[in-house]
Amino acid sequence: MTLVPSFNKHQILKAEMLDALRDNPSNFINAFYGNFSDGILSGFDVMIDEQNDMFCIAPGMLKKNDKVYVLEEKTELKAKNGKNIVYLDIQEESVVNGTVYKFLIDNYDQEQDSMFELFRYYKSESSHIKQPKDFNDIAVHSSNTIDYSYSNLSLKFGTTLRTEIFRTYALEILNKEASTSKDLLFAYLSLGESLSIAVIKDYFGLTDLCSNADLIVKMAERLKTCLKKDKTVPESAPAKKNAPNKVELYS
């Protein structure tokens, strides 16, 4: 039985009504994301102020140890020279009225098993951090570029790469004349953030979902195949309109 409290003028709120007001949203969230694995559920987009080497990390929702957490405020973080891993540390503090959750995002030079990784980067002295400009930056883990490949996106029944990587892959697929209808459908689903574990496995011909690193290799191989086919397309073939410039990365 679920109690849904009603709010009427001059009505006295009873203890059980306040309890329902407190518990129903939490119960709904836990039920909705019950089959999701640990990882980012939404948000945590990263903006970069390149001139000041500052990250601005958007609010987001994630699941960790089967519990859903919501970070409601953006976080600004200064980039540091050298190898850095940006972690979200969730700290719990018991108080009289319940539990207070504190969310701390910071740079670390060593891996932290108890924290959630958002991204990592290697910053050279006097260089500025930037977003990956194409899939090659992602595949080779370019210096002075955000690396999302070690962070996980949460989906039903599994985790996979963050949406930023699928979005970059999708834009390059849409730029290939040799892309198949299946490639295009996968690209549109990626841009719409509508992927599922089943779709990813089917598209890449996987029996079981592989690691993030192996999935990036498969994505790079598919782009390379499309590029080779592109070179066989006659020059008179019509070019796609409103598509990004082709990036000649794979030989």
C-alpha positions as CSV (number, residue, x, y, z in Angstrom):
1,M,0.0,0.0,0.0
2,T,1.3,3.5,-0.9
3,L,0.0,6.6,0.8
4,V,-0.2,9.7,-1.5
5,P,-0.7,12.8,0.8
6,S,-3.2,15.4,-0.2
7,F,-2.7,19.1,0.6
8,N,-5.9,21.0,1.4
9,K,-6.3,24.4,3.0
10,H,-6.3,24.3,6.9
11,Q,-5.6,20.6,6.8
12,I,-3.2,19.3,9.5
13,L,-0.4,17.2,8.1
14,K,0.0,14.0,10.0
15,A,3.3,12.2,10.6
16,E,2.5,9.4,8.2
17,M,1.7,12.0,5.5
18,L,5.1,13.7,6.0
19,D,6.7,10.2,5.9
20,A,5.1,9.5,2.6
21,L,6.2,12.9,1.2
22,R,9.7,12.0,2.2
23,D,9.8,8.3,1.1
24,N,7.8,8.3,-2.2
25,P,10.3,10.2,-4.4
26,S,13.2,8.1,-3.0
27,N,11.2,4.8,-3.6
28,F,10.4,5.9,-7.1
29,I,14.0,6.7,-8.0
30,N,15.3,3.5,-6.6
31,A,12.6,1.4,-8.4
32,F,13.1,3.2,-11.7
33,Y,16.9,2.7,-11.7
34,G,16.8,-0.7,-10.0
35,N,18.1,-2.5,-13.1
36,F,20.8,0.1,-13.9
37,S,24.4,-0.6,-13.1
38,D,26.8,1.7,-11.2
39,G,27.8,4.7,-13.3
40,I,26.6,8.1,-14.6
41,L,22.9,8.2,-15.1
42,S,22.8,11.8,-16.5
43,G,24.7,15.1,-16.4
44,F,28.3,15.7,-15.4
45,D,29.0,17.4,-18.7
46,V,32.3,19.2,-18.7
47,M,32.9,22.7,-20.0
48,I,36.5,24.1,-20.3
49,D,37.8,27.7,-19.9
50,E,40.9,27.0,-21.8
51,Q,42.6,30.4,-21.1
52,N,42.3,29.9,-17.4
53,D,42.6,26.1,-17.4
54,M,39.4,25.7,-15.5
55,F,36.9,22.8,-15.7
56,C,33.2,23.5,-15.1
57,I,31.4,20.3,-14.2
58,A,27.6,20.3,-14.5
59,P,25.3,18.8,-12.0
60,G,24.4,15.2,-12.5
61,M,23.0,12.0,-11.2
62,L,24.9,8.7,-10.7
63,K,24.5,5.3,-9.2
64,K,27.2,3.9,-6.9
65,N,27.0,0.8,-4.8
66,D,23.3,0.4,-5.8
67,K,22.4,3.9,-4.4
68,V,21.3,6.9,-6.5
69,Y,23.0,10.2,-5.8
70,V,22.2,13.7,-7.2
71,L,24.8,16.5,-7.4
72,E,22.7,19.6,-7.6
73,E,25.3,22.3,-8.1
74,K,28.0,22.8,-10.7
75,T,31.7,22.5,-9.7
76,E,34.7,24.5,-10.9
77,L,38.1,22.8,-10.8
78,K,41.5,24.1,-11.7
79,A,43.5,21.9,-14.1
80,K,47.0,20.9,-12.9
81,N,50.2,20.0,-14.7
82,G,51.1,16.3,-15.1
83,K,48.9,13.2,-14.9
84,N,45.6,13.8,-13.2
85,I,42.4,11.8,-12.5
86,V,39.3,13.7,-11.6
87,Y,37.2,11.8,-9.0
88,L,33.9,12.4,-7.3
89,D,34.1,11.5,-3.7
90,I,30.8,11.0,-1.9
91,Q,31.1,11.4,1.9
92,E,28.3,10.5,4.3
93,E,27.7,12.2,7.7
94,S,25.1,11.1,10.2
95,V,23.2,13.9,11.8
96,V,20.2,14.1,14.2
97,N,17.6,14.3,11.4
98,G,19.2,11.7,9.0
99,T,22.2,11.6,6.7
100,V,24.1,14.4,5.0
101,Y,25.9,13.6,1.7
102,K,28.8,15.8,0.7
103,F,30.1,15.7,-2.9
104,L,33.8,16.6,-3.5
105,I,35.3,16.7,-6.9
106,D,39.1,17.1,-7.1
107,N,42.3,16.1,-9.0
108,Y,44.3,13.1,-7.9
109,D,47.6,11.7,-9.2
110,Q,46.8,8.2,-8.1
111,E,43.8,5.9,-8.7
112,Q,41.2,5.9,-5.9
113,D,39.2,2.7,-5.8
114,S,36.6,4.1,-3.4
115,M,35.7,7.1,-5.5
116,F,33.9,7.6,-8.9
117,E,36.1,8.6,-11.8
118,L,34.7,11.4,-14.0
119,F,37.6,11.8,-16.4
120,R,41.4,12.1,-16.6
121,Y,44.0,14.1,-18.4
122,Y,47.7,14.7,-18.9
123,K,48.6,18.4,-19.0
124,S,51.9,19.6,-20.3
125,E,53.4,22.7,-18.8
126,S,52.3,25.9,-20.6
127,S,49.7,23.9,-22.5
128,H,45.9,24.2,-22.2
129,I,43.4,21.4,-21.7
130,K,40.8,20.9,-24.5
131,Q,38.0,18.6,-25.4
132,P,38.7,15.8,-27.9
133,K,38.4,17.3,-31.4
134,D,37.8,13.9,-33.1
135,F,37.8,10.2,-32.4
136,N,41.5,9.9,-33.0
137,D,42.1,12.1,-29.9
138,I,40.0,9.6,-27.9
139,A,41.7,6.5,-29.4
140,V,45.3,7.5,-28.8
141,H,44.6,9.3,-25.4
142,S,46.1,12.6,-26.6
143,S,48.0,14.8,-24.1
144,N,46.3,18.0,-23.0
145,T,42.9,16.4,-23.9
146,I,40.1,15.2,-21.6
147,D,40.0,11.4,-21.5
148,Y,36.6,10.0,-20.7
149,S,37.4,6.4,-21.5
150,Y,37.8,5.3,-17.9
151,S,34.5,6.6,-16.7
152,N,31.3,4.6,-17.0
153,L,27.8,5.5,-18.2
154,S,25.1,3.6,-16.4
155,L,22.5,1.7,-18.5
156,K,20.1,-1.1,-17.8
157,F,22.0,-4.4,-17.2
158,G,25.4,-2.9,-17.7
159,T,27.8,0.0,-18.1
160,T,29.6,1.4,-21.1
161,L,31.4,4.5,-22.4
162,R,30.2,8.0,-21.6
163,T,27.9,9.7,-24.1
164,E,30.7,12.2,-25.1
165,I,32.6,9.3,-26.8
166,F,29.5,7.9,-28.6
167,R,28.6,11.4,-29.7
168,T,32.1,12.0,-31.2
169,Y,31.9,8.6,-32.9
170,A,28.4,9.3,-34.3
171,L,29.5,12.6,-35.9
172,E,32.3,10.9,-37.7
173,I,30.1,8.1,-38.9
174,L,27.6,10.6,-40.3
175,N,30.6,12.2,-42.2
176,K,31.4,8.9,-44.0
177,E,29.8,8.3,-47.4
178,A,30.4,4.5,-46.9
179,S,28.4,4.3,-43.7
180,T,25.6,1.7,-43.8
181,S,22.0,2.2,-42.7
182,K,23.0,0.3,-39.5
183,D,25.8,2.7,-38.9
184,L,23.5,5.7,-39.4
185,L,20.9,4.3,-37.1
186,F,23.5,3.7,-34.4
187,A,24.8,7.3,-34.9
188,Y,21.3,8.8,-34.5
189,L,20.7,6.7,-31.3
190,S,24.1,7.9,-30.0
191,L,23.3,11.6,-30.7
192,G,19.9,11.2,-29.1
193,E,21.4,9.4,-26.0
194,S,19.0,6.5,-26.6
195,L,21.5,3.6,-26.7
196,S,21.0,0.4,-24.8
197,I,23.4,-2.5,-23.9
198,A,21.5,-4.7,-26.4
199,V,22.0,-2.2,-29.3
200,I,25.7,-1.7,-28.6
201,K,26.2,-5.5,-28.5
202,D,24.3,-6.0,-31.7
203,Y,26.0,-3.2,-33.6
204,F,29.5,-4.4,-32.8
205,G,28.7,-8.1,-33.0
206,L,29.4,-8.8,-29.3
207,T,28.2,-11.8,-27.3
208,D,29.1,-10.1,-24.1
209,L,29.8,-6.4,-23.5
210,C,33.6,-5.8,-23.6
211,S,35.7,-3.3,-21.7
212,N,35.7,0.4,-22.5
213,A,39.2,0.1,-24.0
214,D,38.2,-2.8,-26.3
215,L,35.1,-1.0,-27.3
216,I,37.1,2.1,-28.4
217,V,39.3,-0.2,-30.5
218,K,36.2,-1.6,-32.2
219,M,34.9,1.9,-32.9
220,A,38.2,2.9,-34.4
221,E,38.3,-0.2,-36.6
222,R,34.8,0.6,-37.9
223,L,35.7,4.2,-38.7
224,K,38.8,2.9,-40.5
225,T,36.7,0.5,-42.6
226,C,34.3,3.3,-43.5
227,L,37.2,5.5,-44.5
228,K,38.7,2.9,-46.8
229,K,35.3,2.5,-48.5
230,D,35.0,6.2,-48.8
231,K,38.1,6.3,-50.9
232,T,36.4,4.0,-53.4
233,V,33.4,6.3,-53.8
234,P,33.5,8.1,-57.2
235,E,34.4,11.8,-57.0
236,S,31.1,12.6,-58.8
237,A,29.1,11.1,-55.8
238,P,27.1,13.8,-54.1
239,A,28.5,15.1,-50.9
240,K,26.4,15.1,-47.7
241,K,25.0,18.5,-46.8
242,N,25.6,20.1,-43.5
243,A,28.1,17.5,-42.5
244,P,31.4,18.3,-40.6
245,N,34.6,18.3,-42.6
246,K,36.1,14.9,-43.1
247,V,39.0,14.1,-40.8
248,E,41.6,12.0,-42.5
249,L,43.1,10.2,-39.5
250,Y,43.2,6.6,-40.4
251,S,45.4,5.1,-43.1
